Amino acid sequence: MKKIKNYIPLLVIFITNIIVAQIPCSSGYNLNGSSDFITIPNTDAINLQNTRNRTIEFWFRPDDITSRQVIYEEGAQVNTLFFFIEAGRIYAGGYRNNAGNNADRRMFRSAAGDIAVGQWTHVALTLEDTTSPDLTFKFYLNGELKDTQAGLQINTHSGNNSIGRNGGGLRFPTSITTNWNASAVAGSSTETYNSTFTDRINSAYSFEGNIAIFRIWNVARTETQINDNKSTILASGTSLVAYQEGDQINYEANNSSTIGATANANGSGTTYSWLGNTSTTYFDDANWDGSAPDPIRTQEVIINTGTNHPIITSEINIGRLTLNTGAEITVQNGATLNVYYSLTNNGKIIVEDGGSLIYHACGTPIIGSGTFDIQRATPSYTEQYFYSYWSSPVVETDATPGQIFSNAPVIYSFQASAANSDWAYNGTTNLKPGVGYAVRSETTGGELRTFSGKIIEGEVNVDVFFSSNLASTDPDNVWSTAGDNLVGNPYTSAIDWDLVIADSDNADIEGTIYLWNQNTTEVGENNVSDYLQYNPTGGSSSEASGKIGTAQGFFVRTTKNSSITFKTTHQVAANNNQFFKSGVNKTPKKEGRSWFTFSRGNQTNTLLVGFLDGATNRYDRMYDSPFNVNQQSLGFYSLVKGNQKVAIQGLPKLKKDKKVVKLGYTVDVVGEYSIGIQEEYIDDNYYIYLRDTEKKVTTDLRKRKYTFTIDSLGENTTRFKLVYTKKRRKASNLKSNVKESLFVEEIDSEDFSAYVDSAKELIVTYDFDEDNINTVALYNIQGKKVVSFQGNQIKNISNLTSGVYIVNAILIDGRKINKKIVIAN
């Protein structure tokens, strides 16, 4: 990371659990769980046929995964193909002849944990006319084949086709707990069912959430075709008979051979016209021609010029928005204007500092001759010439620095495309979408910057480069030597780094982002160590929002020439008022995270250790953040397996009875120090102990911090260990000056542990430390050695047959220890 003169403010980011997957570019059709649905009339292209070849595919993002919700059904009653959600899973399949016997029914369902509230998932079901068996069903999740079973012809099934609800008469599996069998695809955790079904049920079971890129084909698409095109908007193709555009389905009507008919969402024909006769209040019926729109329905709204212009003060949803000439609409701080399907602007849309405008469509451009005014406030500085990182939410032709930053002519970009990457003077060159810039304030700040013009919409791709940085003239001020890129939020709302880095289109981007910590920068200093780091495990601060505000710039790192992609579906409502703020709001409880402090006097450094899905015991691109090795004063870090130093460490979810994390520190002053808990959300069944191996003292950190003396300068990587354990330690007999002992019994230093982690790696420790192991060998129950490892070697045992094995470990002092374990592969 490169330094720049003077000071650069902080934006705090926090990220929760990550599931890596591609996501669609559009939010599609937004359904409210009651009155939102689309009905496709009977047609011989879909349900009025004996179906032997079919693909149904779509993206969905549910607001609820517990209750039963029907996403799609065709025909229902006697013969049908359908999808629904219940008890945390997505179900897909079909039946004929009222599902009367095994040969007339087949269902599939995802594994527990495959879908989540607010998470995009792509699902596809294919039916293919094959030779043996006669027909074949295949079930896909996120473009990957999960199961294949014998299929069945779905006979002609009239009764229309419904998206977002049960059109009436659907039957469901009698049980969601019994008679479900394992997938036929090796390694898949999905399940299949062809047991009994219920009687007809007429309950609507309406879906709440979003459906995007819905398509029906009268051909069984291949896995490659499904995966490669799942995020691509297609309006034509071999045997394509229906496709989605926002809240409309274009389909092939009965007795037709081409797609030419349109099915509209329920209620989409209602139009609300603003007159503004009484006030600026958006929800006041007196301001509308009729009544005010429903704030959660995605309907058509027209804003006319009038005595008063509407002001948005909360979050509202609009399907199609039109501003006529002379009309205005203002989005205030904390409010969000969601526009889902189309936007025609012939007037002016003003988004005040802290407000958000999200245009969810990626295939329908914004039209009209009107303008957008996007306002962002600068911070207040203690003096002149502070720098801050910016990006532009308007298109390049409208992003003129002289108009946006009229009194701040000194603007730099970071040129990462060539060797010796360094800051380059930008001058009057217009700002590019998604690129970050360092802008110097000539005043003490507190100014309002306005970006006027056409806003950025759709996907934004920014090239990133793995180029060497210009060598620093200060050898003690080097963060990294290559791969740094300054990018920025290109949209008129906050984006969620959780969504950006979880998108598989950004697989070449490291999980950690780097932001400037103005609060800790000393006067006259501007060192790279003042960058704060955040990744999917969390941040070095326990108070963080996880959102990147409009016009905010930040550093990312890559290890190869590639690109970073920002999508409209990375945007989030509200959360847009933290740009350039010195304080942050406390985030909700973060399960499995624990923040620790390392302090001397009134100076403190922090460390985060988090236990979460997806992380491993090794260094992970997305979950671990490198420690700044140039930090000589009050440096604090943990050691990843292999002894790599990290400021943020992600580990597998805490399930074993104990877990040990080795700590390290570096100091340039001797004296009294302390280690304590800043904040933690660890399961109460675990105790959190700090072990001082030099003093042979163990402290319960939930009760008190541990104070100790450091009498030598430099670095220490062996003195301290964190121990998360379910075993409680009794109070020790060590003397202290307080009534209650400060310490607990010293943890058994002869503890030996051997187990297999979630990554199928054998973990063997003695005295809570893998470094105490010299060699490890595994023997089967016949006494034959099947594999051996060096102590510090990665011990992957995924290729071993499931069964009972004997672990034979030789310690570094030559002692041998055996332990029996069960391996389940």
Summary of the structure (lengths in Angstrom):
residues: 825
radius of gyration: 29.9
end to end distance: 42.6
largest distance: 92.1
contacts: 2875
relative contact order: 0.10
helix: 5%
strand: 43%
